[in-house]
Amino acid sequence: MLLVSRIALAVTLLTVTALLSACNKQNAYVPPPPPKVDVALPLKQAVTPYLNATGNTAAVNLTPLVARVAGFIQEIDYKDGDSVKAGTRLFLIEPEPYQLALEQAQAGQTSADASVKQSSADLKRQQELLAQKVISASTADQAAAAAAVDVAKQQQNAVDVKQAQLNLSYTEVKAPFDGIVTARQVSVGQFVATGSVSDLATIVQMDPIYVNFNVSEQDVQRIRVEMAKRGLTMQNLKKIAVDVGLQTETGYPHKGTLDYAAPQVSSSTGTLLVRAVLENKDNTLLPGYFVRLRIPLGEQPDMLLVPDRAISSDQSGRYVLVAGKDDTIEQRSVEIGQLVGELRVITSGLTADDRVVISGMLTAVPGQKIEPTVKTLEATPANGAGQ
């Protein structure tokens, strides 16, 4: 009986030992497998860098229409907001008084012409009599003086006729250029005069249109360097393209060229005033709009690009995660350039052989290994269309 109890105890002890051993094996720490992360080599391609700025549109010509002669407004020949061509009559100031003044000046000129004809004939006769010694020299001199006076009167009357014609033409207030005319500031029958406080209306030229903006001193130097590379001078500004977009538009659909640059940098702001000119045939751009613009600085080859989402930042600046040769994650500080599509230019900090983590950044920890899956980045337009 005692032997059976000892045997049973031994079996029990062996069973417990086996169970404890199994539990220890099951509780042993097993490290997790390396995270699966997508990596890609930087895309190497040519990129056109841009100088970005903001500015405001302005009319090339904006002119108040004023009365150049006094009189009553007889006709208003346009509707407020009309688009008109150069030479279109917009206002008619009562022309009758100026027509009568012209006729009066013309009558005076006719009389002066007759007087000159008569005095010239008298002078010729007096000179013939003087040659025959029939009259004295003083009598001939008086005839010559009278003829000269009549010629002077003739010239004065000719000037009076031109002035009267000019005043009559001023009774028609015409558009000096193609544009849109604002709401009229006067009514039919209202008396207007030269130097009056209120204008008749204002005409605004819409095509082409200016864009005024300011460029920092550093950017001015960048532009000048680029112009020197391309063999351009300040007289060749119109060869430098400018892309413009409204705040509500995608990309830069409006194209133009530089038109003017101030001769000096403002000492108070440290900026240079620059102007671009654009076609605006459909009047999409209105004077006073706030716009975005960019100036291409010349294509640069062999730039490195990575997805913008792969770039992170901390207190030390921008960085990307890179898979080393043994698939260990490294944090690499980088300097970034412009956005090209969904890719960002890396100006320093990477080489073309670095495998950049492009997804799974939250699971990729510096100093730990990963299981990389190599992806290929797709090329994008060199000019970064739409950005």
C-alpha positions in Angstrom: 0.0 0.0 0.0 2.8 2.4 0.9 4.5 1.5 -2.4 1.4 2.4 -4.4 1.2 5.8 -2.7 4.8 6.6 -3.4 4.4 5.6 -7.0 1.3 7.9 -7.3 3.2 10.8 -5.7 6.1 10.4 -8.1 3.7 10.4 -11.1 2.0 13.5 -9.8 5.4 15.3 -9.4 6.4 14.3 -12.9 3.2 15.6 -14.3 3.4 19.0 -12.4 7.0 19.4 -13.6 6.1 18.7 -17.2 3.2 21.2 -17.0 5.5 23.9 -15.5 8.0 23.3 -18.2 5.4 23.7 -20.9 4.1 26.9 -19.4 7.7 28.4 -19.3 8.1 27.6 -23.0 4.8 29.2 -23.9 5.6 32.4 -21.9 9.0 32.9 -23.5 9.3 36.4 -25.4 9.2 36.1 -29.2 10.2 39.4 -31.0 7.7 40.6 -33.6 8.6 40.4 -37.2 10.0 43.6 -38.8 7.3 46.0 -40.1 6.6 46.0 -43.8 7.3 49.4 -45.2 7.3 50.8 -48.8 10.5 52.5 -49.9 11.6 54.2 -53.1 14.6 55.8 -54.6 14.3 59.6 -55.2 13.0 60.5 -58.6 15.7 62.2 -60.6 14.5 64.6 -63.3 14.7 68.2 -64.6 12.7 70.7 -62.7 11.9 74.4 -63.5 12.2 76.4 -60.3 9.9 79.4 -59.8 9.9 82.7 -58.0 6.5 83.0 -56.4 4.8 86.3 -55.5 1.5 87.9 -55.0 0.3 91.1 -56.6 -2.6 93.2 -57.8 -4.1 93.8 -61.3 -4.2 97.4 -62.6 -5.6 99.0 -65.8 -3.1 100.0 -68.4 -5.2 103.1 -69.1 -7.9 104.6 -66.8 -9.1 108.0 -67.9 -11.7 110.4 -66.5 -13.8 111.9 -69.2 -14.1 115.7 -68.7 -15.7 118.6 -70.6 -13.2 120.6 -72.6 -15.9 123.3 -73.5 -18.8 124.7 -71.6 -22.4 123.9 -72.5 -25.4 121.8 -71.8 -25.3 118.0 -72.2 -27.4 117.4 -75.3 -26.9 113.6 -75.8 -25.5 110.6 -73.9 -24.7 108.0 -76.5 -23.9 104.9 -74.4 -25.3 102.8 -71.6 -23.6 102.5 -68.3 -21.0 99.7 -68.4 -20.8 99.5 -72.2 -17.7 98.2 -73.9 -16.8 100.8 -76.6 -14.2 101.2 -79.3 -11.7 104.1 -79.6 -13.4 107.1 -81.2 -17.0 106.2 -80.2 -18.9 109.3 -79.2 -20.1 109.1 -75.6 -21.4 112.6 -74.8 -22.6 115.5 -77.0 -22.3 119.0 -75.6 -24.6 121.6 -77.2 -22.7 122.2 -80.5 -24.7 125.2 -82.0 -22.8 128.0 -80.3 -19.5 126.5 -81.4 -20.8 126.0 -84.9 -21.8 129.6 -85.1 -18.4 130.7 -83.8 -16.7 128.6 -86.5 -18.9 130.2 -89.2 -18.0 133.6 -87.8 -14.3 132.8 -87.9 -14.6 131.5 -91.4 -16.3 134.7 -92.5 -13.5 136.7 -90.9 -11.0 134.6 -92.8 -12.8 135.3 -96.1 -12.7 139.0 -95.4 -9.0 138.9 -94.5 -8.3 137.0 -97.7 -10.0 139.7 -99.7 -8.2 142.4 -97.9 -4.8 140.7 -98.6 -5.7 140.4 -102.2 -6.7 144.1 -102.4 -3.6 145.4 -100.5 -1.3 143.2 -102.5 -2.7 144.7 -105.8 -2.4 148.2 -104.3 1.2 147.5 -103.3 2.1 146.3 -106.8 0.7 149.4 -108.4 2.4 151.7 -105.9 5.7 150.0 -106.6 5.2 150.5 -110.4 4.5 154.2 -109.9 7.5 154.5 -107.6 9.7 153.0 -110.4 8.3 155.7 -112.7 9.0 158.3 -110.1 5.3 159.4 -110.1 4.9 158.9 -106.3 7.3 159.3 -103.3 8.9 156.4 -101.6 6.9 157.1 -98.4 3.7 156.5 -100.3 5.0 153.2 -101.5 6.1 152.3 -97.9 2.6 153.0 -96.6 1.2 150.6 -99.2 3.7 147.9 -98.2 2.8 148.4 -94.5 -0.9 148.1 -95.2 -0.3 144.9 -97.2 1.7 143.5 -94.3 -1.0 144.3 -91.8 -3.6 142.6 -94.0 -1.4 139.5 -94.2 -1.1 139.4 -90.4 -4.9 139.7 -90.0 -5.2 136.9 -92.5 -2.9 134.7 -90.4 -4.8 135.6 -87.2 -8.1 134.7 -88.8 -6.7 131.4 -89.9 -5.8 130.6 -86.3 -9.3 131.7 -85.2 -10.8 129.2 -87.6 -8.6 126.4 -86.3 -9.5 127.2 -82.7 -13.2 127.4 -83.6 -13.0 124.0 -85.3 -11.2 122.5 -82.3 -13.8 123.9 -79.9 -16.6 122.4 -82.1 -14.8 119.0 -82.0 -14.7 119.2 -78.2 -18.5 119.2 -78.1 -18.2 115.5 -78.9 -16.6 113.6 -76.0 -15.2 110.4 -77.5 -13.6 107.3 -76.2 -9.8 107.8 -76.3 -9.2 104.0 -76.4 -11.0 100.7 -76.4 -12.5 100.0 -72.9 -15.5 99.9 -70.6 -17.2 103.1 -69.6 -18.4 103.6 -66.1 -21.8 104.9 -65.0 -22.4 108.5 -66.2 -22.0 111.3 -63.6 -24.2 113.8 -65.5 -27.6 113.9 -67.0 -29.0 115.2 -70.3 -29.7 119.0 -70.0 -27.1 119.5 -67.3 -24.6 122.3 -67.7 -20.9 121.4 -67.7 -17.9 123.5 -68.0 -14.1 123.1 -68.2 -12.5 122.6 -64.8 -15.8 121.4 -63.2 -15.5 119.2 -60.1 -17.3 116.2 -61.4 -16.2 114.1 -64.3 -18.6 113.0 -67.0 -17.6 109.3 -66.6 -14.5 107.2 -66.6 -13.3 104.8 -69.2 -11.1 101.8 -68.3 -9.0 99.8 -70.7 -9.3 96.0 -70.0 -7.0 94.4 -72.5 -4.1 94.2 -71.9 -3.9 94.5 -68.1 -1.0 95.1 -65.7 -0.1 93.0 -62.6 2.0 95.0 -60.1 4.0 93.1 -57.4 7.1 93.5 -55.3 10.2 91.3 -55.3 12.6 91.0 -52.3 16.2 92.1 -52.7 17.4 88.4 -52.6 14.9 87.4 -55.3 16.0 90.4 -57.5 19.5 89.1 -57.4 18.3 85.6 -58.3 16.4 87.0 -61.3 19.4 89.0 -62.4 21.7 86.0 -62.2 19.2 84.0 -64.3 18.9 86.8 -66.9 22.7 86.8 -67.2 22.7 83.1 -67.8 20.2 83.5 -70.5 22.0 86.5 -72.0 19.1 88.9 -71.2 19.3 92.5 -70.2 16.8 94.8 -68.5 15.7 95.8 -72.1 14.7 92.2 -72.7 12.1 92.0 -69.9 9.4 91.0 -72.3 11.2 87.7 -72.9 10.7 86.6 -69.3 7.4 84.7 -68.9 5.0 85.2 -66.0 2.2 82.9 -65.0 -0.8 84.3 -63.1 -3.7 82.8 -61.3 -6.7 84.1 -59.3 -7.2 83.0 -55.7 -10.3 81.0 -56.9 -8.4 79.3 -59.8 -6.3 76.2 -59.9 -2.8 76.6 -61.1 -1.8 79.6 -63.3 -4.0 79.8 -66.4 -3.1 83.4 -67.4 0.1 83.9 -69.3 2.1 87.2 -69.8 5.6 88.7 -69.7 7.5 91.1 -67.5 7.0 94.7 -68.6 8.8 97.0 -66.2 11.1 96.9 -63.2 11.8 100.0 -61.0 15.4 101.2 -61.3 16.1 101.0 -57.6 15.2 98.9 -54.5 13.1 100.7 -51.9 15.2 101.4 -48.9 12.2 101.3 -46.6 10.8 97.9 -47.7 13.9 96.3 -49.3 11.8 95.3 -52.3 11.7 96.2 -56.0 8.5 97.2 -57.8 8.0 95.0 -60.8 5.1 94.9 -63.4 3.9 92.2 -65.8 1.5 92.7 -68.7 -1.1 90.1 -69.8 -3.7 89.7 -72.5 -7.2 89.9 -71.1 -9.4 89.6 -74.2 -12.3 88.0 -72.3 -12.1 90.4 -69.4 -11.5 87.6 -66.9 -9.1 89.8 -64.9 -10.5 93.0 -63.5 -8.4 95.9 -62.2 -7.8 95.6 -58.5 -7.9 91.8 -58.3 -5.5 90.1 -55.8 -3.5 87.4 -57.8 -0.8 84.8 -57.4 2.0 84.7 -59.9 5.2 82.8 -60.6 8.3 83.5 -62.7 10.3 80.5 -64.1 14.0 80.8 -63.3 15.3 78.3 -65.9 15.2 74.5 -66.0 17.6 72.7 -63.6 18.5 69.1 -64.5 19.0 66.1 -62.3 16.9 67.3 -59.3 15.9 64.7 -56.6 12.2 64.5 -55.7 10.3 62.5 -53.1 6.6 62.3 -52.2 5.7 65.4 -50.1 4.0 63.1 -47.6 7.3 61.4 -46.9 8.7 64.6 -45.4 8.3 65.2 -41.6 9.6 67.9 -39.3 10.7 68.4 -35.8 12.5 71.1 -33.8 15.7 70.5 -35.8 13.9 71.0 -39.2 12.7 68.8 -42.0 13.7 65.1 -42.3 12.9 61.9 -44.1 13.3 58.3 -43.0 15.8 56.2 -45.0 16.4 52.4 -45.1 20.1 51.7 -44.6 22.0 48.8 -46.2 21.0 46.4 -43.5 17.3 47.7 -43.7 17.8 49.7 -40.5 15.8 53.0 -40.4 17.8 56.2 -40.3 16.5 59.7 -39.9 18.0 62.1 -42.5 17.8 65.9 -42.3 17.0 67.5 -45.6 16.5 70.9 -47.3 13.4 71.1 -49.5 12.5 73.1 -52.6 9.3 73.6 -54.5 6.4 71.3 -54.9 6.1 69.6 -58.3 2.8 67.8 -58.5 2.7 65.6 -55.4 6.5 65.4 -55.2 8.8 67.8 -53.4 12.3 68.8 -54.5 15.1 67.9 -52.1 17.9 70.4 -52.5 20.3 68.7 -50.0 20.5 65.8 -47.6 19.8 62.9 -50.0 21.5 61.0 -52.7 20.0 59.2 -55.7 20.8 55.8 -54.0 19.0 56.5 -50.7 15.9 54.4 -50.2 13.3 56.7 -48.8 10.4 55.5 -46.7 7.2 56.6 -48.6 4.6 54.8 -46.5 4.3 53.3 -43.1 6.2 56.1 -41.4 4.4 55.5 -38.1 5.7 51.9 -37.9 9.3 52.8 -39.1 11.3 53.8 -36.1 14.9 55.0 -36.4 17.4 52.3 -35.3 15.0 49.4 -36.0 14.9 47.1 -38.9 12.1 46.9 -41.5 11.0 44.6 -44.3 11.2 47.0 -47.3 9.1 46.8 -50.4 10.7 48.8 -53.2 8.3 51.0 -55.2 9.0 53.2 -58.2 8.0 56.9 -58.3 6.3 58.2 -61.4 7.7 61.2 -63.2 5.8 64.5 -63.1 5.8 67.5 -65.4 9.1 69.5 -65.0 7.2 72.7 -64.7 5.0 71.5 -61.8 1.8 72.3 -63.6 -1.0 73.2 -61.3 1.2 74.1 -58.4 
